[in-house]
């Protein structure tokens, strides 16, 4: 017996698969990107077979040589796919058998497509997570650099999209930075949990052959091998978890995109985008559009949809492998591609944008932005906060209704000292944020140092 008989299951069937079956079930058009991972898994599997003396050293050399030849053909575009190639794994095995003859047919000994595919997908996901984490760190570094260079620049902080209290621009930028830091932490946590080799689990129950799952896991750079063969071939937690990580990262990028779109409008005028990171209008010659920010915002929905789809697919599957699991790949691949495109674009936008400090600070200098500080000034004099809150709320209402400057009402109030007026001067209120983690100069200086430290630690962790 020798050769490759079309499908991997041809021995059981008298008739070949229908065209409709192949058209519906083929995954080659999207899983080709797993070629390098499948080749790596196959090489490790062959070396494991040799260690177990399941194949001879010369047979192993022949199969490994054929795998190397396949790698070259795939890289230079000379690999000839056949209509019977259901997926990249089938295509590679077919070609190895063509190159190595009957010896090549031993490549699949002790292995199922179930553990084979799971291994390749884990290798791909592990590598992709590392690459995405590095891109997030690039964006974090830009946020840190921009925060450090903005110095005393401040702008309104908002709640309910209403001006609340002034905050340093550095503080606002690092608010996004800390969210991204959590994204990196989540991604690396997911990378650690998926760092398990499924190879050797077979179809679902392991093998009667003397395989070497521990050696294969070490060969592939996994932290260890599976503990339960049923779990090994059916587990797609790592796909769902990675999709969640990317979805939440997408939500954080979307929030940044929303602010950039608002800030770059004439109504806000807080930021000016570099020409290279903006677009124009096909009809309106005056327009400068924040397309990157808007696309980042829009693609978050795409990421969330992928997560929802995979979770729904997984929820009703009995152990162990089911063909439904083929539906894990396209969402994961697209999510990875989407984030890998979005992060450099947003990083470049923020690296090259100009912050309009005068416009930001003018918006933050409205006297009402100091209302809380005025109330806290009375608290320092022993007045209950609720009483102080009511007093200044009434003053603000009076100022609006009578169209009298708030400073005049503060100056005329018998219970307020002259130092209350000082808080209404431009730029004063933001300097009073002294609590740890707050938006004032001293706290932000400490925060910048802490953020730089965590960033350096994260960079070292990504590269482990």
C-alpha positions as CSV (number, residue, x, y, z in Angstrom):
1,X,0.0,0.0,0.0
2,X,1.4,3.4,-0.9
3,X,0.5,6.8,-2.2
4,X,-2.1,9.4,-1.3
5,X,-5.6,8.4,-2.2
6,X,-7.3,11.8,-2.6
7,X,-9.1,12.5,0.7
8,X,-7.7,11.5,4.1
9,X,-10.7,9.2,4.6
10,X,-10.9,7.5,1.2
11,X,-10.5,4.0,2.5
12,X,-13.8,4.0,4.2
13,X,-15.8,5.2,1.2
14,X,-16.6,3.7,-2.1
15,X,-17.5,7.0,-3.8
16,X,-15.5,10.2,-3.7
17,X,-16.9,13.4,-2.2
18,X,-19.4,15.4,-4.2
19,X,-18.6,18.7,-5.6
20,X,-21.1,20.3,-3.3
21,X,-19.5,18.7,-0.2
22,X,-16.1,19.9,-1.2
23,X,-17.3,23.4,-2.1
24,X,-19.0,23.8,1.3
25,X,-16.4,22.2,3.5
26,X,-13.1,23.3,1.9
27,X,-11.1,25.8,4.0
28,X,-8.0,26.1,1.9
29,X,-8.9,29.6,0.7
30,X,-8.5,30.9,4.3
31,X,-6.3,28.5,6.2
32,X,-3.3,28.7,3.8
33,X,-1.9,31.2,6.3
34,X,-1.3,28.2,8.7
35,X,1.2,26.7,6.3
36,X,4.3,27.6,8.2
37,X,2.7,26.5,11.5
38,X,1.6,23.2,9.9
39,X,5.1,22.6,8.6
40,X,6.6,23.3,12.0
41,X,4.1,20.9,13.7
42,X,4.8,18.2,11.1
43,X,8.6,18.5,11.5
44,X,8.3,18.2,15.3
45,X,5.9,15.2,14.8
46,X,8.3,13.4,12.5
47,X,11.2,14.0,14.9
48,X,9.0,12.6,17.7
49,X,8.2,9.5,15.5
50,X,11.9,9.0,15.1
51,X,12.6,9.2,18.8
52,X,9.9,6.6,19.4
53,X,11.4,4.4,16.6
54,X,8.1,4.5,14.8
55,X,10.0,5.6,11.7
56,X,13.6,5.0,11.0
57,X,16.1,7.8,10.9
58,X,16.4,7.6,7.2
59,X,12.6,7.7,6.8
60,X,12.5,10.7,9.1
61,X,15.2,12.4,7.0
62,X,13.2,11.7,3.8
63,X,10.0,13.1,5.2
64,X,11.8,16.2,6.7
65,X,13.5,16.8,3.3
66,X,10.1,16.6,1.6
67,X,8.7,19.1,4.1
68,X,11.6,21.5,3.4
69,X,10.9,21.2,-0.3
70,X,7.2,22.0,0.3
71,X,8.2,25.0,2.4
72,X,10.3,26.3,-0.5
73,X,7.5,25.7,-3.0
74,X,5.0,27.5,-0.8
75,X,7.4,30.4,-0.3
76,X,8.2,30.9,-4.0
77,X,4.7,30.3,-5.2
78,X,5.4,27.1,-7.2
79,X,3.3,24.9,-5.0
80,X,0.6,23.4,-7.1
81,X,-2.7,23.0,-5.2
82,X,-5.1,20.3,-6.4
83,X,-8.9,20.2,-6.4
84,X,-8.8,17.5,-3.7
85,X,-6.8,19.7,-1.3
86,X,-9.5,20.3,1.3
87,X,-7.2,22.4,3.5
88,X,-3.6,23.4,3.8
89,X,-2.9,20.4,6.0
90,X,-4.2,18.0,3.4
91,X,-2.3,19.8,0.6
92,X,1.0,19.6,2.5
93,X,0.6,15.9,3.3
94,X,-0.3,15.2,-0.3
95,X,2.7,16.9,-1.6
96,X,5.0,15.3,0.9
97,X,3.7,11.9,-0.2
98,X,4.3,12.8,-3.8
99,X,7.9,13.8,-3.0
100,X,8.8,11.0,-0.6
101,X,6.7,8.2,-1.9
102,X,5.5,5.5,0.5
103,X,7.8,6.9,3.2
104,X,5.9,10.2,2.9
105,X,2.7,8.5,3.7
106,X,4.1,7.8,7.2
107,X,3.9,11.5,8.0
108,X,0.4,11.2,9.5
109,X,1.3,8.2,11.7
110,X,0.0,8.7,15.2
111,X,-1.6,11.9,14.3
112,X,-5.1,13.1,13.5
113,X,-6.1,16.2,11.7
114,X,-7.8,17.1,15.0
115,X,-4.6,17.5,17.0
116,X,-2.7,18.7,13.9
117,X,-5.0,21.6,13.2
118,X,-5.3,22.5,16.9
119,X,-1.5,22.6,17.1
120,X,-1.1,24.8,14.0
121,X,-3.8,27.2,15.2
122,X,-2.2,27.5,18.7
123,X,1.2,28.3,17.1
124,X,-0.4,30.9,14.9
125,X,-2.4,32.5,17.7
126,X,0.6,32.5,20.0
127,X,2.7,34.3,17.4
128,X,-0.1,36.7,16.4
129,X,-0.7,37.7,20.0
130,X,3.0,38.6,20.4
131,X,3.0,40.7,17.3
132,X,-0.2,42.5,18.3
133,X,1.1,43.2,21.8
134,X,4.2,44.8,20.3
135,X,2.0,47.0,18.2
136,X,0.0,48.1,21.2
137,X,3.2,48.9,23.0
138,X,4.2,51.1,20.1
139,X,1.0,53.0,20.6
140,X,1.6,53.2,24.3
141,X,5.0,54.6,23.7
142,X,3.6,57.4,21.5
143,X,1.0,58.2,24.2
144,X,3.8,58.4,26.8
145,X,6.0,60.6,24.6
146,X,3.2,62.9,23.7
147,X,2.1,63.1,27.4
148,X,5.7,63.9,28.5
149,X,6.0,66.7,25.9
150,X,2.7,68.4,26.6
151,X,3.9,69.6,30.0
152,X,1.4,72.1,31.6
153,X,-1.1,72.0,28.8
154,X,-4.6,71.4,30.1
155,X,-8.1,70.9,28.7
156,X,-11.6,70.3,30.0
157,X,-12.3,67.0,31.5
158,X,-15.8,65.8,30.6
159,X,-18.6,63.8,32.3
160,X,-21.8,63.2,30.4
161,X,-20.1,65.1,27.6
162,X,-20.4,68.3,29.7
163,X,-17.4,70.2,30.8
164,X,-16.5,69.1,34.3
165,X,-13.0,70.0,35.6
166,X,-9.8,70.9,33.9
167,X,-7.2,68.1,33.6
168,X,-3.7,68.1,32.2
169,X,-3.5,66.8,28.6
170,X,-0.9,64.4,29.8
171,X,-3.4,62.9,32.2
172,X,-6.0,62.5,29.5
173,X,-3.6,60.8,27.1
174,X,-2.3,58.4,29.8
175,X,-5.9,57.5,30.7
176,X,-6.0,55.8,27.3
177,X,-2.5,54.5,27.9
178,X,-3.5,52.6,31.1
179,X,-6.4,51.0,29.3
180,X,-4.0,49.8,26.6
181,X,-1.6,48.5,29.3
182,X,-4.4,46.3,30.5
183,X,-5.0,45.1,26.9
184,X,-1.4,44.0,26.7
185,X,-1.6,42.2,30.1
186,X,-4.7,40.4,28.9
187,X,-3.1,39.4,25.6
188,X,0.0,38.0,27.4
189,X,-2.2,36.2,29.9
190,X,-4.0,34.5,27.0
191,X,-0.7,33.7,25.4
192,X,0.4,32.0,28.5
193,X,-2.8,29.9,28.8
194,X,-2.7,28.8,25.2
195,X,0.9,27.7,25.4
196,X,0.0,24.0,25.5
197,X,0.8,21.5,22.7
198,X,-2.2,19.3,21.6
199,X,0.0,17.1,19.4
200,X,-0.2,13.5,20.5
201,X,-3.8,13.7,21.5
202,X,-4.8,12.1,18.2
203,X,-8.4,12.2,17.1
204,X,-9.6,12.3,20.7
205,X,-8.0,9.5,22.8
206,X,-4.3,9.5,22.2
207,X,-2.5,6.6,20.5
208,X,-1.2,3.1,21.1
209,X,2.1,4.0,19.5
210,X,5.0,5.2,21.6
211,X,4.6,8.9,20.8
212,X,6.6,11.6,22.5
213,X,4.1,14.5,23.3
214,X,6.5,16.1,25.8
215,X,9.4,16.1,23.4
216,X,7.2,17.4,20.6
217,X,5.9,20.2,22.9
218,X,9.4,21.2,23.8
219,X,10.5,21.0,20.2
220,X,7.7,23.5,19.2
221,X,8.5,25.9,22.0
222,X,5.3,25.2,23.9
223,X,5.5,25.5,27.7
224,X,4.0,22.0,28.0
225,X,1.7,19.4,26.5
226,X,-2.0,18.6,27.1
227,X,-3.2,16.7,30.1
228,X,-6.5,15.4,28.6
229,X,-6.7,14.3,25.0
230,X,-10.5,15.0,24.7
231,X,-9.9,18.6,25.9
232,X,-6.8,19.0,23.7
233,X,-8.7,18.5,20.4
234,X,-11.9,20.3,21.4
235,X,-10.5,23.3,23.3
236,X,-11.0,26.6,21.5
237,X,-11.0,28.7,24.7
238,X,-7.8,30.3,23.4
239,X,-9.6,31.5,20.2
240,X,-12.5,32.9,22.2
241,X,-10.2,34.5,24.7
242,X,-8.0,36.0,22.1
243,X,-11.1,37.4,20.3
244,X,-12.3,38.9,23.6
245,X,-8.9,40.5,24.1
246,X,-9.0,41.9,20.6
247,X,-12.6,43.1,21.0
248,X,-11.9,45.0,24.1
249,X,-8.7,46.4,22.6
250,X,-10.9,47.5,19.7
251,X,-13.4,49.1,22.1
252,X,-10.5,51.1,23.6
253,X,-9.2,52.1,20.2
254,X,-12.8,53.1,19.2
255,X,-13.0,55.4,22.2
256,X,-9.8,57.1,21.2
257,X,-11.1,57.3,17.6
258,X,-14.3,58.9,18.9
259,X,-12.4,61.6,20.8
260,X,-10.1,62.3,17.8
261,X,-13.1,62.7,15.5
262,X,-14.6,65.2,18.0
263,X,-11.4,67.0,18.8
264,X,-10.5,67.5,15.2
265,X,-13.9,69.1,14.4
266,X,-14.1,72.9,14.2
267,X,-16.5,72.8,17.1
268,X,-13.8,71.5,19.4
269,X,-10.6,72.4,17.5
270,X,-8.4,70.6,20.0
271,X,-6.3,68.7,17.5
272,X,-5.0,69.1,14.0
273,X,-4.3,66.0,12.0
274,X,-1.2,65.7,9.8
275,X,-2.1,65.6,6.1
276,X,-0.6,62.2,5.7
277,X,-3.1,60.8,8.3
278,X,-6.3,62.5,7.1
279,X,-8.4,62.4,3.9
280,X,-10.3,65.0,1.9
281,X,-13.8,65.1,0.4
282,X,-14.7,64.2,-3.1
283,X,-17.1,67.1,-3.2
284,X,-16.3,69.5,-0.4
285,X,-12.8,71.1,-1.0
286,X,-12.6,72.6,2.5
287,X,-12.8,69.2,4.3
288,X,-10.1,67.4,6.2
289,X,-11.6,64.1,7.5
290,X,-10.4,61.9,10.4
291,X,-10.9,58.7,8.5
292,X,-8.5,56.6,10.6
293,X,-10.3,57.6,13.7
294,X,-13.7,56.8,12.2
295,X,-12.6,53.4,10.8
296,X,-11.1,52.4,14.1
297,X,-14.4,53.3,15.7
298,X,-16.4,51.4,13.1
299,X,-14.2,48.2,13.1
300,X,-14.8,47.7,16.8
301,X,-18.2,46.3,15.9
302,X,-16.6,43.9,13.5
303,X,-14.4,42.6,16.3
304,X,-17.2,42.2,18.7
305,X,-19.2,40.4,16.1
306,X,-16.4,37.8,15.6
307,X,-16.3,37.1,19.3
308,X,-20.1,36.7,19.5
309,X,-20.1,34.3,16.5
310,X,-17.4,32.1,17.9
311,X,-19.0,31.9,21.4
312,X,-22.3,31.0,19.8
313,X,-20.6,28.3,17.7
314,X,-18.9,26.8,20.7
315,X,-21.8,26.8,23.2
316,X,-23.6,23.6,22.1
317,X,-20.7,21.3,21.0
318,X,-20.3,18.0,22.8
319,X,-16.9,16.5,23.3
320,X,-14.7,16.0,21.5
321,X,-14.1,17.3,17.9
322,X,-16.9,18.6,15.7
323,X,-16.5,20.1,12.3
324,X,-18.2,23.3,13.6
325,X,-14.7,24.1,15.0
326,X,-13.6,25.0,11.4
327,X,-15.6,28.2,12.0
328,X,-13.0,29.4,14.5
329,X,-10.5,30.4,12.0
330,X,-12.0,33.1,9.7
331,X,-13.1,35.2,12.7
332,X,-9.7,34.9,14.4
333,X,-7.8,35.6,11.2
334,X,-9.9,38.7,10.3
335,X,-9.7,40.0,13.9
336,X,-5.9,39.7,13.8
337,X,-5.7,41.4,10.4
338,X,-8.1,44.2,11.5
339,X,-6.1,45.0,14.6
340,X,-2.8,44.7,12.9
341,X,-3.9,47.4,10.4
342,X,-5.6,49.7,12.9
343,X,-2.9,50.0,15.5
344,X,-0.1,51.4,13.2
345,X,-2.5,53.7,11.6
346,X,-3.7,55.2,14.9
347,X,-0.2,55.2,16.2
348,X,1.0,57.3,13.2
349,X,-2.0,59.6,13.5
350,X,-1.2,60.4,17.2
351,X,2.5,60.7,16.6
352,X,2.1,63.4,14.0
353,X,-1.0,65.3,15.2
354,X,-0.7,68.8,16.6
355,X,-2.5,69.6,19.9
356,X,-4.1,73.1,19.9
357,X,-3.1,74.1,23.4
358,X,-4.6,77.6,23.3
359,X,-8.0,76.2,22.2
360,X,-8.0,73.5,24.8
361,X,-7.1,75.8,27.6
362,X,-9.5,78.5,26.6
363,X,-12.3,75.9,26.8
364,X,-11.1,74.8,30.2
365,X,-10.9,78.3,31.6
366,X,-14.7,78.9,32.0
367,X,-15.2,80.1,35.6
368,X,-17.7,77.3,36.3
369,X,-15.0,74.7,35.8
370,X,-13.6,75.8,39.2
371,X,-17.0,75.4,41.0
372,X,-15.8,72.2,42.8
373,X,-12.6,73.8,43.8
374,X,-14.5,76.7,45.3
375,X,-16.7,74.3,47.2
376,X,-13.6,72.5,48.5
377,X,-12.1,75.8,49.6
378,X,-15.0,76.2,51.9
379,X,-14.6,72.6,53.1
380,X,-11.1,73.5,54.1
381,X,-12.6,76.2,56.3
382,X,-14.9,73.7,58.0
383,X,-18.1,74.0,55.9
384,X,-19.9,70.8,55.1
385,X,-19.4,69.8,51.5
386,X,-23.2,69.6,50.8
387,X,-23.6,73.1,52.1
388,X,-20.7,74.4,50.0
389,X,-22.0,72.5,47.0
390,X,-25.5,74.1,47.3
391,X,-24.0,77.6,47.8
392,X,-21.9,77.5,44.6
393,X,-24.6,75.7,42.6
394,X,-26.9,78.6,43.5
395,X,-24.2,81.1,42.4
396,X,-23.7,79.4,39.1
397,X,-27.5,79.4,38.5
398,X,-27.7,83.1,39.4
399,X,-24.7,83.9,37.1
400,X,-26.4,82.1,34.2
401,X,-29.9,83.5,34.8
402,X,-28.9,87.1,35.5
403,X,-26.0,87.0,33.0
404,X,-23.6,88.3,35.7
405,X,-20.0,87.1,35.7
406,X,-19.5,84.4,38.3
407,X,-16.4,86.3,39.6
408,X,-18.6,89.3,40.5
409,X,-21.0,87.1,42.5
410,X,-18.1,85.4,44.3
411,X,-16.5,88.7,45.1
412,X,-19.7,90.1,46.5
413,X,-20.6,87.1,48.6
414,X,-20.2,87.8,52.3
415,X,-19.1,84.2,53.2
416,X,-16.3,84.0,50.6
417,X,-12.7,85.3,51.1
418,X,-10.6,87.0,48.5
419,X,-8.7,83.8,47.8
420,X,-11.8,82.4,46.3
421,X,-11.4,84.8,43.3
422,X,-7.9,83.4,42.7
423,X,-9.3,80.0,41.8
424,X,-11.2,81.6,38.9
425,X,-8.0,82.7,37.3
426,X,-7.0,80.7,34.1
427,X,-4.9,77.6,34.8
428,X,-5.2,77.7,38.6
429,X,-7.8,75.0,39.1
430,X,-5.8,72.3,37.4
431,X,-2.9,72.9,39.8
432,X,-5.0,72.0,42.8
433,X,-5.3,68.3,41.8
434,X,-2.9,66.9,44.3
435,X,-4.3,63.5,45.2
436,X,-2.4,60.4,43.9
437,X,-3.4,59.4,40.4
438,X,-5.1,62.8,40.0
439,X,-4.9,65.3,37.1
440,X,-2.6,67.9,38.6
441,X,1.1,68.5,37.8
442,X,2.8,66.7,40.7
443,X,0.5,63.7,40.5
444,X,0.9,63.5,36.7
445,X,4.7,63.7,36.9
446,X,4.6,60.7,39.2
447,X,2.2,58.9,37.0
448,X,4.4,59.4,33.9
449,X,7.3,57.7,35.7
450,X,5.1,54.9,36.8
451,X,3.7,54.5,33.3
452,X,7.1,54.4,31.8
453,X,8.1,51.7,34.3
454,X,5.2,49.5,33.5
455,X,5.7,50.0,29.8
456,X,9.3,48.8,30.1
457,X,8.2,45.8,32.1
458,X,5.6,44.9,29.5
459,X,8.1,45.2,26.7
460,X,10.4,42.8,28.5
461,X,7.5,40.4,29.1
462,X,6.4,40.4,25.5
463,X,9.8,39.5,24.4
464,X,10.2,36.5,26.7
